[in-house]
Amino acid sequence: MTILVTGASGNVGRQVVEQLVKRGADVRALVRDPVKTEFSAGVTVVQGDLLDPDSLRGALSGVSTLFLLNAVVPDEFTQALIVLNLAKEAGIEQIVYLSVIHSDIYVNVPHFAGKFGVERMLEQMDFSASILRPAYFMGNDLSIKDVILGYGIYPMPIGNKGLAMIDVRDIAEIAAIELIRRNEAAVPLPLERINLVGPDTLTGTDIAALWTGILNRPITYGGDDTGAFEQNLRNFMPAWMAYDMRLMSERFLSDGMVPDSGDVERLTKLLGRPLRSYHSFATEIAAA
């Protein structure tokens, strides 16, 4: 019974593949360029594109369970619908979909709205699905480590409502657990949503204080200027994406990313261990 992982060459997808391999699963990895990717022995690598139905038909043939991951791109929703229709055509019932927490609340943020649309299609098309809804990735802060370490500023405009940041390694492991659970089920399991959160809900000043303790020198929170955040992002990403990220950060300020009651306990039980903390993540960066 084969599990197909889309987005397999990315940070999340690659780790999902490796977690599945550790658990003895039959894994097929969908990538755009097989020459540029390497996986553990036993992983079947297939070339394909989420906008190319012909390549997807081949990739989906003989698959029992699908991990659907779409990058933040302008045609993200179209990609997902193409995959879902072809999965249905191939007789695939079991899907684990990587969405985002509060996709139904951050309704004005393009990539959140797109993911919520995919969630609705999973329901309407009667898939047996685990919809994983991760909060802010701790790993996003790797892109600003030089600012933290070199200038003593935590610059992400995340506000004072709090974000339940999660380590991408925990996301990948939970995804693998859910994929295998559904793949081995004797009958299709009910659709369910799972918030993926870290053990702590942290504000901008909380994170600055954590860095201050780890580095043993003052680190300050850079504040909530989402306009300046957008302009900085334009230096290394398209204008549409920078604006999307600005809208997201504005919802950080107004709503935060706060877990529901029981989320942390549920994930801890699922993993059989504590969730990785931001303090541990930051300590690893400082040590490196």
Secondary structure by P-SEA (a helix, b strand, c coil): cbbbbcccccaaaaaaaaaaaaaccbbbbbbcccccccccccbbbbbbbcccaaaaaaaaccccccccccccccaaaaaaaaaaaaaaaacccbbbbbcccccccccccaaaaaaaaaaaaaaaaccccbbbbbcccccccccaaaaaaccccccccccccccccccaaaaaaaaaaaaaaaaacccccccbbbbbbccccccaaaaaaaaaaaacbbbbbccccaaaaaaaaaccccaaaaaaaaaaaaaaaccccccccaaaaaaaaaaccccccaaaaaaaaaac
